[in-house]
Amino acid sequence: MPDHVLALAAGFALDLLIGDPEWFPHPVRLIGKFIGWMEKKLRAGGGNLRVSAVFLAGCTVLSTMAVTALLLWALSLLGRWPLFIGMAGIDWLGLSARNLSDEAWGVEAALAEGLAAGRRRVARIVGRDTGSLSEREIVCATVETVAENTTDGVISPMLYACLGGPVLLMGFKAASTLDSMVGYLDPRYRDIGWASARLDDLLNYLPARLCAMLICAAAALSGLDQRNAFRIVKRDHANHLSPNCAWSESAAAGALGIRLGGTHLYFGKPVEKPAIGDETRPPEIEDIRRTVRLMLTASILMLCLLLATAWVL
């Protein structure tokens, strides 16, 4: 089995054990600083922002991959084991299963303290206004976030790490960071961020659909409703502005038997999102823990799938 696939397994284990310590200089923060610096330079240049958008996306992704490749090359000069440890370390930093779990459990714990604490805590992981959210809305927001980020925080990075090692993984992380920083439809970012948004959509296209199937399988292993999960995926996978987000969200909604979506406030303005799932019962706090279990199980299934494929090939 290739070393980079074994390194992915090691990195996944490290992610589950350690997560993303806030004190650690995470490479995504460095990528974010580079994006912010590039954006200012391109805006100050006064050129066509639609063209600059392509340069911003291409330069960020290629630079990130080049730096990663250079680091791995330097480690390879020291021998196989330093290279393996370096690959595993990069894979660890590129995965977010533990971080997603910790943030979701943090919301659950905060809700136990009271509604105000829950609102403050969920604001860490969602972009919507949280000051007036009900307990039901906080639970749904957390479920949506965990389900959506199962794709771009775990499944996609694992797939690209298996296909192209840490270099391709970090290229994906750069594209994902671009989308989270400039890939918006509002007037400020529509022109400078369109290429980043389209690139992120492209890179997550296959993983999003695979993630939905993995969550359906995880539902079966978690004692949830896998048949309803698959039914809701078939029916509601397109109920989102993004071509990818509703796949994992609909799988989670179907497995739990709850409805996601609806009207949310963003910067004081209501935004209507299509409904995903059927409200066969009202959402409850325990749904947060169930969604985390779905995410972790789907992630382990993905790793087993990749290891088995690499073993056969």
ChimeraX attribute file (.defattr): number of C-alpha atoms within 10 A of each C-alpha:
attribute: neighborCount
match mode: 1-to-1
recipient: residues
	/A:1	12
	/A:2	11
	/A:3	15
	/A:4	20
	/A:5	25
	/A:6	17
	/A:7	25
	/A:8	30
	/A:9	22
	/A:10	18
	/A:11	24
	/A:12	28
	/A:13	17
	/A:14	19
	/A:15	22
	/A:16	17
	/A:17	11
	/A:18	13
	/A:19	20
	/A:20	22
	/A:21	10
	/A:22	7
	/A:23	6
	/A:24	8
	/A:25	10
	/A:26	14
	/A:27	16
	/A:28	17
	/A:29	11
	/A:30	13
	/A:31	21
	/A:32	17
	/A:33	12
	/A:34	15
	/A:35	21
	/A:36	14
	/A:37	11
	/A:38	18
	/A:39	19
	/A:40	10
	/A:41	11
	/A:42	18
	/A:43	13
	/A:44	9
	/A:45	11
	/A:46	9
	/A:47	10
	/A:48	12
	/A:49	20
	/A:50	14
	/A:51	14
	/A:52	21
	/A:53	24
	/A:54	18
	/A:55	17
	/A:56	21
	/A:57	26
	/A:58	18
	/A:59	15
	/A:60	23
	/A:61	23
	/A:62	17
	/A:63	15
	/A:64	26
	/A:65	21
	/A:66	15
	/A:67	13
	/A:68	20
	/A:69	17
	/A:70	13
	/A:71	15
	/A:72	20
	/A:73	12
	/A:74	13
	/A:75	18
	/A:76	15
	/A:77	10
	/A:78	10
	/A:79	10
	/A:80	12
	/A:81	12
	/A:82	15
	/A:83	21
	/A:84	20
	/A:85	16
	/A:86	19
	/A:87	27
	/A:88	27
	/A:89	19
	/A:90	24
	/A:91	30
	/A:92	26
	/A:93	23
	/A:94	27
	/A:95	29
	/A:96	22
	/A:97	24
	/A:98	21
	/A:99	17
	/A:100	25
	/A:101	20
	/A:102	15
	/A:103	19
	/A:104	24
	/A:105	16
	/A:106	16
	/A:107	25
	/A:108	23
	/A:109	15
	/A:110	18
	/A:111	21
	/A:112	12
	/A:113	11
	/A:114	11
	/A:115	17
	/A:116	16
	/A:117	15
	/A:118	24
	/A:119	22
	/A:120	14
	/A:121	21
	/A:122	26
	/A:123	17
	/A:124	12
	/A:125	15
	/A:126	14
	/A:127	14
	/A:128	18
	/A:129	17
	/A:130	22
	/A:131	13
	/A:132	12
	/A:133	19
	/A:134	14
	/A:135	18
	/A:136	12
	/A:137	19
	/A:138	27
	/A:139	25
	/A:140	22
	/A:141	24
	/A:142	27
	/A:143	26
	/A:144	24
	/A:145	21
	/A:146	26
	/A:147	29
	/A:148	23
	/A:149	21
	/A:150	30
	/A:151	29
	/A:152	24
	/A:153	20
	/A:154	24
	/A:155	28
	/A:156	26
	/A:157	28
	/A:158	28
	/A:159	19
	/A:160	20
	/A:161	26
	/A:162	25
	/A:163	16
	/A:164	14
	/A:165	24
	/A:166	31
	/A:167	25
	/A:168	22
	/A:169	26
	/A:170	30
	/A:171	24
	/A:172	25
	/A:173	27
	/A:174	29
	/A:175	27
	/A:176	24
	/A:177	21
	/A:178	25
	/A:179	21
	/A:180	15
	/A:181	15
	/A:182	24
	/A:183	24
	/A:184	17
	/A:185	12
	/A:186	10
	/A:187	8
	/A:188	10
	/A:189	15
	/A:190	17
	/A:191	20
	/A:192	26
	/A:193	27
	/A:194	22
	/A:195	25
	/A:196	29
	/A:197	24
	/A:198	16
	/A:199	20
	/A:200	24
	/A:201	19
	/A:202	13
	/A:203	17
	/A:204	23
	/A:205	17
	/A:206	14
	/A:207	24
	/A:208	26
	/A:209	18
	/A:210	19
	/A:211	28
	/A:212	30
	/A:213	20
	/A:214	23
	/A:215	35
	/A:216	29
	/A:217	23
	/A:218	26
	/A:219	29
	/A:220	16
	/A:221	15
	/A:222	17
	/A:223	10
	/A:224	20
	/A:225	21
	/A:226	23
	/A:227	16
	/A:228	22
	/A:229	28
	/A:230	21
	/A:231	17
	/A:232	23
	/A:233	28
	/A:234	14
	/A:235	13
	/A:236	20
	/A:237	22
	/A:238	17
	/A:239	21
	/A:240	17
	/A:241	10
	/A:242	12
	/A:243	15
	/A:244	26
	/A:245	27
	/A:246	28
	/A:247	32
	/A:248	31
	/A:249	36
	/A:250	36
	/A:251	36
	/A:252	39
	/A:253	30
	/A:254	31
	/A:255	31
	/A:256	26
	/A:257	22
	/A:258	20
	/A:259	21
	/A:260	25
	/A:261	19
	/A:262	13
	/A:263	12
	/A:264	19
	/A:265	16
	/A:266	12
	/A:267	10
	/A:268	9
	/A:269	11
	/A:270	13
	/A:271	13
	/A:272	11
	/A:273	14
	/A:274	16
	/A:275	16
	/A:276	27
	/A:277	28
	/A:278	17
	/A:279	15
	/A:280	11
	/A:281	10
	/A:282	10
	/A:283	22
	/A:284	14
	/A:285	19
	/A:286	10
	/A:287	20
	/A:288	24
	/A:289	16
	/A:290	19
	/A:291	26
	/A:292	24
	/A:293	18
	/A:294	28
	/A:295	30
	/A:296	21
	/A:297	19
	/A:298	27
	/A:299	23
	/A:300	17
	/A:301	17
	/A:302	21
	/A:303	20
	/A:304	13
	/A:305	12
	/A:306	19
	/A:307	19
	/A:308	12
	/A:309	12
	/A:310	15
	/A:311	11
	/A:312	8
	/A:313	7
